[in-house]
Amino acid sequence: MTPWERKRWFDFLRNYPVRFQRQKAIDNYIADFYCAKARLVIELDGGGHYSEEQAEKDAIRTSQLESLNLTVLRICNMDIDRNFTGVCEFIAQAVLKSLPQSASLTVPSSEGAKGAVSR
């Protein structure tokens, strides 16, 4: 895992109230993080993702994952460095939005998840 993936995992997702998996094989890809209950994939993008060639590959990857009825969040590593709490809240909102209605009633708000975030 990259330093940003470790931070995301150990400081937020590992203890999140809805289970996430890291480095999850999905179709022909390895997702950085995956939540089966919310059908949510989180991809952390470093500098290498911003070349034209890699951006095209990422677009194909995202399209294929979305064709499996998954929601894909692409998050820049710089955002994790500069706005970790905001990224955590963004993920929490995406999880709540993606959960089936019956499940979303039992998931704590992002305020509850923020307690697991260390700065």
N, C-alpha and C positions, 0 to 999 in steps of 0.2 A: 504494500500500500504506500501511496505517496504521503508526505507529511499532511496534506490537506485532507486526504481520505482518513488518515488516523485521527486527526482532530474532529472531523465530522462524526466518525464512529465512536470514539472514546468519550467525547464531550457532549454528545447529543443522541445519536441513533441507538447506541447499544442499550440505553436505559429508557428509550421511548416507550410509551404505553402500548403501542401497536408494534408488533414484531417486524423488524427489518433484518434482511440478510445482506452480507457483504460479498462481493465478488461472485454473484449468482449467475450461473449459466442459463441463458434464455435464448432459444433458437440457436443461431450460430454466433452469439455474442456473449460477452461477460459483462454484466451490468455492475457498476461500482456498488450500488445499493439497490435493494428491491424489497418492496412491501407487498406481499401477495394479497393480503386482505383489502388493501386500497388499490391494488393493481397499478402501483406506482414505481417507476424506475427513476433513480437519481444518478446523473452522470456529472462528475466533476471535471471541468475542462481547464487544463493548463495551457501554457503558451503555444504548444504544438498544435492545438486545435484550431488555431486561427489562420493557418495557411489555407490557400484556396483549395488545395488537394484534400487536406484533412477536413475542411468544412464540408466538402462534397461527400466524403465518406461518412461524416457525422450525420448529414441530412438523410442519407440512405439508411443508416442504422436506426435513426429516430423513426423514419417512415415505416421500416419493417417492424419495429417494436410496437408502434401505434397500430399497425395492421393486426396485431395480436390483442387489440383492445386494451393496451397499456397506456398510461399517461407517462410521458417522459419529461423530466425537469433537467435542464442543462444549467449548471451553476459554475461560474467562473471562479477559479482559485483565488483571484484577487478579492472577490466579494467575501469569501470566507475570512481572509486576512483583515479586511477593512470593516466588515459589517456582519460578524458572526451571528449576533443575536437576531438581526434582521433576516438572515438566511434561515435560521432556525424557525422563526415565525412564518416565513414563506413556505417552508416545508410542512409545518404543522397545519397551515391553512389548506395546502394541497391535499394532505392526508384526509382532513375532515371533509373536504369537498368530494373526494374520490370514494370514501367509504359508503357502503350501502346505508340507507336511511336508518335501519334498525341498529346497525353497529355504531353509527356516528353518535347515537344518544349516550353511549357508554364510554366514549373516549374523552379524557380530560381536555380542557382548553389548552392553547399554547402557553398560557401562564403556568400551568402545571409542568409542562415540558421544560420551560425556561429554567426551572429550579435545577435541572440536571446540567445546565450549561455552565462551564467555567470559563473565565476570561483569562 
